[in-house]
């Protein structure tokens, strides 16, 4: 089972920053896309507001033991990207499956945005 952390309640999920995105509907779409196959957590703020909407993809426990790490995705704002995240988790996620093409330009290192 994979897991996601979705940033909300700061600029991620903000109609002020992304007025054309229905953030509540997007969160429900993510939950619907991954179903009971993967966990979805919601965080108040992940402190990388420059890349909102942020989704963190967690490796499975086995992949983490093999060295896989969290993958941070920024600017996840449309259904195509939501579907790509769900498909990646279904394929094994970080450490077990390559990052899908629609997500490759969304991957970032949060340390690059540290204060």
CORSULUR-V536602 format. One record per residue. RES is the residue in one small letter. SS is DSSP state (h for helix, s for strand, l for the rest). PHI is phi in radians with two decimals (* if undefined). OMEGA is omega in whole degrees, 0 to 359 (999 if undefined). Layout:
# CORSULUR-V536602
res->{RES:RES}
ss->{SS:SS}
phi->{PHI:PHI}
omega->{OMEGA:OMEGA}
This chain:
# CORSULUR-V536602
res->{x:x:x:x:x:x:x:x:x:x:x:x:x:x:x:x:x:x:x:x:x:x:x:x:x:x:x:x:x:x:x:x:x:x:x:x:x:x:x:x:x:x:x:x:x:x:x:x:x:x:x:x:x:x:x:x:x:x:x:x:x:x:x:x:x:x:x:x:x:x:x:x:x:x:x:x:x:x:x:x:x:x:x:x:x:x:x:x:x:x:x:x:x:x:x:x:x:x:x:x:x:x:x:x:x:x:x:x:x:x:x:x:x:x:x}
ss->{l:l:s:s:s:s:s:l:l:l:l:l:l:l:l:l:l:l:l:l:l:l:h:h:h:h:h:h:h:h:h:h:h:h:h:h:h:l:s:s:s:s:s:l:l:l:l:l:h:h:h:l:l:l:s:s:s:s:l:l:h:h:h:h:h:l:l:l:l:l:s:s:s:l:l:l:l:l:h:h:h:h:h:h:h:h:h:h:h:h:h:l:l:l:l:l:l:l:l:l:h:h:h:h:l:l:s:s:l:h:h:h:h:l:l}
phi->{*:-1.61:-2.64:-2.23:-2.04:-1.90:-1.44:-2.62:1.27:-2.33:-1.27:-1.20:1.54:-1.67:-1.19:-1.15:-1.47:-2.27:-1.15:-1.60:-1.97:-1.53:-1.15:-1.13:-1.14:-1.14:-1.07:-1.15:-1.13:-1.11:-1.05:-1.17:-1.19:-1.63:0.94:-1.51:-1.29:-2.48:-1.47:-2.18:-1.95:-2.03:-1.92:-1.19:-2.83:-1.75:1.15:-2.28:-1.07:-1.09:-1.96:-1.06:-1.43:-1.69:-2.23:-1.87:-1.75:-1.65:-1.25:-1.13:-0.96:-1.12:-1.15:-1.11:-1.08:-1.50:1.94:-1.18:-2.20:-0.99:-2.11:-1.65:-2.06:-1.96:1.05:-1.50:-2.19:-2.43:-1.11:-1.06:-1.23:-1.03:-1.09:-1.16:-1.11:-1.08:-1.12:-1.12:-1.06:-1.10:-1.43:2.22:1.31:-0.94:1.53:-2.07:-2.45:-1.15:-1.10:-1.06:-0.86:-1.10:-1.76:-1.02:-1.38:-1.62:-1.22:-2.55:-1.75:-1.08:-1.12:-1.21:-2.01:-1.19:-1.19}
omega->{176:179:176:167:182:178:178:175:169:176:170:182:183:175:177:182:183:186:182:181:174:188:177:179:179:178:178:177:177:179:179:182:181:177:178:183:184:178:174:177:177:179:179:179:179:174:172:188:178:184:183:358:185:174:177:180:182:173:174:178:180:179:178:178:179:175:179:181:176:174:179:178:178:175:178:191:182:185:178:180:176:178:179:177:180:179:179:177:180:179:178:177:184:178:182:180:179:175:179:183:181:183:189:180:179:182:176:177:181:178:178:183:181:180:999}
